[in-house]
Amino acid sequence: MESALRAAEKDAGNALLQMIDSLDVIQEFSWPYADAPAQLSDRLGIHPKHCVYGPVGGETPVYFIHEAALRIWQGESEVAAIVGAEAQYAVTSARKQGAALAWSPRDPSAKLIRGTDYLHRMAVELGVASPATVYPFYENATLAAWGQTPEQARAESGKLWEKCSSVAASNPYSWQQQSYTAEEIASPNEANRMVAWPYTVQMVANPQVNQGAAVLLTSRGKARQLGIPDERMVHVWCGAAANEPADYLHRDQYVRVHSQEAVLEKILQQVGDLGRFDQLELYSCFPVVPKMARRTLAIGADTVVTCTGGLSFFGAPLNNYMTHATSAMVRALRGQQNSIGLLYGQGGYLTKHHAIVLGSHASATSRLSADYSVQETADARRHGVPALQMDYSGPASIESFTVIYRKDTSMSHGVVILRSPHGTRLLAKVSSTDQRSMQVLTSMRNSPIGISGHVSIGTDAIPVWEISQ
């Protein structure tokens, strides 16, 4: 983090670090320090009046940048810094080798909040409490709603990710600097195993990286006072944010994300006729996220949705990816004429959504506003949430599903989100030995969404679903 901040200062061409009065640190997972903001401030020799350690969420960097810009705009701050870093690759490698890392001590009391801490007990027991196993519920539900076959949806994901890998290959800060074809990304094999249907390893975020990034903000007047030329400046225009219920089982459906739509629609409204973006960063932890976002933005399937490289190829430093994306967008926008870029980040399980617009020039129409939440708009679109009935047995149809795979490429089991004839919702397991049901779930020609079957309660109190005869 210190190195990234010093690099940002050098990039600005001015001694800004000693002027920092606002410091936001993105929450770490790989090596959580005791009071990282204080330790970092000590290393830099600064005493910021605003010194905050971030909450969990991939949207956090966007939120911090937006809030820092507002403090500067309101005269509460002069120079702000947002910074984060992860070293999961080094930590994992050391653990595998049984080696001790001679680093500053970890915080023994650090509480790293994960989905298993707040999701329903049945989701945890069935193994659908991690991002890699939850996002497929949205992928499989949306492809059916969009009238796609699983094969067509996988092809769309492959093409989208092919373009991401191409961007990553040309980014000197990427963890993987290699281009892949859509076929290489989408086709499962021993080197590109299935993780959770329909996602292969190449389609999921890669947190096994060592990466850090920092962003510095100040006012236009202060930048000019410091002698920073206009062509080096990139301006924060506007933004919007909203959230979904934290537990995905407490949402009304899986074919739309009301908060995402409300945020992106608000962005388009704010930029008006300039609603075409020269640069995009649509959060790309899993293909369904930018696939949904591009449809809301009404942009084509061939659009490049990243200026950074995406979380599969550039790397996924957990909560800090969007700080890297901001840095990449600043580099892309600098010196351009009348260019704008959209930074859209999200966190949790399509839970928290925040977007801001950056411009190569100051906006003549869009203005920062402290009232940037569109939560009321998102909530107004939400229909009734089905009651959970995990002890239900009887007929039930598939609302969404996934199949979880082991590292040896074998199927572990399927998991279905079901609706009973009474409208209640439950989770159920599909046994890997139930070949008929598994063949229906993993068909590339037809989506099983809406198919009926029967639920029975197993001896372990886990609901088990099988397709109707």
SEPA-73435 format. One record per residue (C-alpha): residue in three letters; x, y, z. Coordinates in steps of 0.02 Angstrom, whole numbers, plus 50000, padded with zeros to 5 digits. Layout:
N
ALAXYZ/...
This chain:
469
MET500005000050000/GLU501425011950041/SER502255007849876/ALA500645010949779/LEU500395027849863/ARG502175033149825/ALA501925027849644/ALA500315038149638/GLU501245053249706/LYS502595051049575/ASP501265049449440/ALA500475065849497/GLY502175074249481/ASN502005082949648/ALA502325079849833/LEU500535076149881/LEU500725062750014/GLN501165074850154/MET499575084550113/ILE498415069650137/ASP497035073950261/SER495885059550212/LEU496435041250205/ASP495285026650162/VAL496025009150168/ILE495144994650080/GLN494854979950196/GLU496164966150176/PHE495844947650183/SER497504939250142/TRP498504947050285/PRO497444958250397/TYR498514969950500/ALA498054977350667/ASP497434994850622/ALA498104995750445/PRO497655014250421/ALA498665019250576/GLN500165008450526/LEU500115015450350/SER499985033350414/ASP501505030350524/ARG502515023750377/LEU502055039050275/GLY502275051250419/ILE500525058550399/HIS499085062250519/PRO497465062450417/LYS495945068850511/HIS494875056450413/CYS495625039050431/VAL494465024350391/TYR494625005550365/GLY493354999450238/PRO491914987250250/VAL491864971250148/GLY491324973549967/GLY492004974649791/GLU491104991249770/THR492034999049919/PRO493385007949816/VAL492055016549710/TYR491105021549867/PHE492695028349948/ILE493165038349791/HIS491415045449779/GLU491385050449963/ALA493155057849955/ALA492665068349804/LEU491135074649899/ARG492195079550051/ILE493365089249937/TRP491905097349846/GLN491125102350012/GLY492755109850076/GLU493015096650211/SER494595089450135/GLU496005095050022/VAL496965079349973/ALA496215061849990/ALA496955044549965/ILE496095027849934/VAL497235012649942/GLY497204993849961/ALA498264978449931/GLU498184959549944/ALA499514945849948/GLN498454930149935/TYR499654921849814/ALA501114923749934/VAL500084918450085/THR499394902949998/SER501104898149929/ALA501904899750102/ARG500524889350180/LYS500764875450051/GLN502634875350083/GLY502464876350271/ALA503504892350269/ALA503354906650393/LEU503184924150321/ALA504294936850409/TRP503024950650392/SER502214962450515/PRO501074952150627/ARG499294948350578/ASP497894954750687/PRO497414939450791/SER495684946550825/ALA495274951250644/LYS493504946350598/LEU493384943250412/ILE491534942750369/ARG491064929550240/GLY489434923150172/THR489444908550293/ASP489234921150433/TYR487534927550377/LEU486764916450243/HIS485434903550282/ARG486064887750368/MET485424876950225/ALA486444887050098/VAL488004884050202/GLU487654865350220/LEU487344863150034/GLY488924872649986/VAL488084887649905/ALA488784901050019/SER490284906749916/PRO490274918349764/ALA490794904449644/THR489264894149689/VAL487984908249711/TYR488234918449552/PRO487754903349445/PHE485984904849514/TYR485854921649426/GLU486754915349270/ASN485564900749249/ALA483994910749288/THR484414925249172/LEU484874914749020/ALA483154906649028/ALA482304923549048/TRP483264930348899/GLY482714915648790/GLN484464908548773/THR484974890448774/PRO486384886148896/GLU487514884048745/GLN487114901648683/ALA487374909048855/ARG489054900348875/ALA489584907048704/GLU489124924748758/SER490144922748917/GLY491624915948819/LYS491614930548697/LEU491464943148838/TRP492904935248934/GLU493974933648778/LYS493944952548762/CYS494364954348947/SER495874942948928/SER496464953148779/VAL496414969048884/ALA497314960349027/ALA498654954248908/SER499094972248864/ASN499024978749043/PRO500764978349123/TYR499994976849296/SER498964961149257/TRP499274945149350/GLN498954935049190/GLN499614943249033/GLN498944930648910/SER497514931148787/TYR496274916848777/THR494984912748646/ALA493154911248689/GLU493274892648657/GLU494744890548777/ILE493804900048911/ALA492114891648893/SER492624873648859/PRO492914862949014/ASN494434851549020/GLU495724845849147/ALA496624862549140/ASN495004872449141/ARG493884862149253/MET492084865749296/VAL491864874849462/ALA489984877149474/TRP488824875149324/PRO488994883549202/TYR490644891649254/THR492374885149216/VAL493944890649311/GLN494304903649176/MET492614911649206/VAL492814914849393/ALA493784928249485/ASN495584924049529/PRO496034930149705/GLN497734921349705/VAL498704937349669/ASN499904949749748/GLN499264966949696/GLY499084984349767/ALA498375000749701/ALA498085018549760/VAL497135033849700/LEU497445051949749/LEU496115065449738/THR496145084249758/SER495165099149695/ARG495425106449523/GLY495995122649603/LYS497265113949715/ALA497915103749568/ARG498195119649467/GLN499005127949617/LEU500215113349624/GLY500605115249440/ILE499755099349380/PRO499305102349197/ASP497495100549140/GLU497895086049025/ARG498465075849177/MET496825078549270/VAL495345066649268/HIS493735073049345/VAL492425064549453/TRP490725068849381/CYS489305059949470/GLY488755043349542/ALA487395032349615/ALA487225017849738/ALA485955005149803/ASN485904988049888/GLU484974971549881/PRO484514961150035/ALA486124952950098/ASP485444935150097/TYR485064930449917/LEU483664919049975/HIS482744934550034/ARG482614942049860/ASP481074941949752/GLN481854933149600/TYR483504929549508/VAL483214936449333/ARG483474954749378/VAL484434964749507/HIS483394980049550/SER484824989449633/GLN486004986849486/GLU484694992849363/ALA484235008049468/VAL486065013149487/LEU486495011549303/GLU484885020049247/LYS485265034549364/ILE487005036049288/LEU486255037049113/GLN485035050149173/GLN486445060349250/VAL487535060649095/GLY486055063548980/ASP486485064348795/LEU488265059648839/GLY487635042448890/ARG488935034048780/PHE490525029348870/ASP492255029448793/GLN492895018148932/LEU491975005149035/GLU492324995149190/LEU490834984049224/TYR491254973049373/SER491744956049307/CYS491914943649450/PHE490774931849353/PRO490034933849177/VAL488244936649232/VAL488664953449313/PRO489234962749156/LYS487974953049052/MET486564960349155/ALA487374977549162/ARG487634978948975/ARG485814975248944/THR485284989149062/LEU486515000848976/ALA485884994948804/ILE487634991148739/GLY488074977048620/ALA488734959748657/ASP490374964248569/THR490724978848686/VAL492344978148786/VAL491724979648965/THR493404982749049/CYS494884994549032/THR495854984249160/GLY495674965949111/GLY494344958849226/LEU494474948949387/SER494834932349301/PHE496364938549205/PHE496974954949276/GLY496724947649449/ALA495484948949591/PRO496324956949743/LEU494714953949838/ASN493924970649889/ASN495234981149798/TYR494974977349612/MET494044993549577/THR495515003849641/HIS496554995749504/ALA495134998849381/THR495095017249430/SER496965018549399/ALA496775010249229/MET495345021749181/VAL496305037249234/ARG497735031849119/ALA496505028648977/LEU495595045248994/ARG497085056749017/GLY497415068248873/GLN495855062848779/GLN494615075448709/ASN492895075148790/SER492995057048846/ILE492035049348989/GLY492135032649078/LEU490965022449188/LEU491625013549342/TYR490335001149408/GLY490784990449558/GLN489764977849655/GLY490004967649812/GLY489304952749903/TYR488174941749797/LEU487574955149676/THR487154963949839/LYS487984981149843/HIS488084992249689/HIS489015008649664/ALA489475017749504/ILE490345034049464/VAL490755043149303/LEU492495050049266/GLY492875062649130/SER494425068849041/HIS493665086149066/ALA492565094449196/SER490715091549169/ALA489635106049115/THR488025097749174/SER488335083149293/ARG488625088249473/LEU489175079049628/SER487775076949753/ALA487795070349930/ASP486095062549893/TYR486665049149772/SER485695034249841/VAL484365026649728/GLN483825014249860/GLU482015019849858/THR481915017049671/ALA482634999549689/ASP481504994949835/ALA479955001049744/ARG480274988449605/ARG480444973849724/HIS478944962249728/GLY478464950649869/VAL479854939449931/PRO479344920949945/ALA479294913750120/LEU480634900750154/GLN480034883050191/MET481574872050207/ASP480604857650285/TYR479404856250136/SER479144839750046/GLY478104837049892/PRO478054843649713/ALA479164858549673/SER479844867149517/ILE481564874449483/GLU481774893249507/SER483654891949480/PHE485074879549507/THR486894875049495/VAL487984859549500/ILE489544859649608/TYR491124850749551/ARG492614843949645/LYS494404848849605/ASP494654831649526/THR493324837149397/SER491984825149462/MET490234830949507/SER489934833449692/HIS488064837249690/GLY486764848849620/VAL485834862449715/VAL484134868949662/ILE483154884049720/LEU481364877849715/ARG479604884949723/SER478204874749796/PRO476424875449726/HIS476034887249871/GLY477384899449815/THR478594895849956/ARG480464894149921/LEU481734881149975/LEU483454874449936/ALA483714856149896/LYS485114844449849/VAL485184834149690/SER486214818349710/SER487634815649586/THR487014797749570/ASP485334803949506/GLN485884803149325/ARG484214808049250/SER484064823949353/MET485894828349325/GLN485734826349137/VAL484274838549139/LEU485244851249244/THR486794850549135/SER485964850348964/MET486744862748843/ARG485184862948734/ASN483784866548856/SER483644876249018/PRO482844866449161/ILE482094882249239/GLY480264878749280/ILE480414859849270/SER479454850449404/GLY480064837049520/HIS479804830149694/VAL480624834949859/SER480874822850001/ILE481774825750166/GLY483314814950187/THR483894806550347/ASP485084821150374/ALA483624833450365/ILE484244839750196/PRO482884841650062/VAL483254831049908/TRP482494834649738/GLU482304823349589/ILE481464826349423/SER479694819749401/GLN479544803249311/
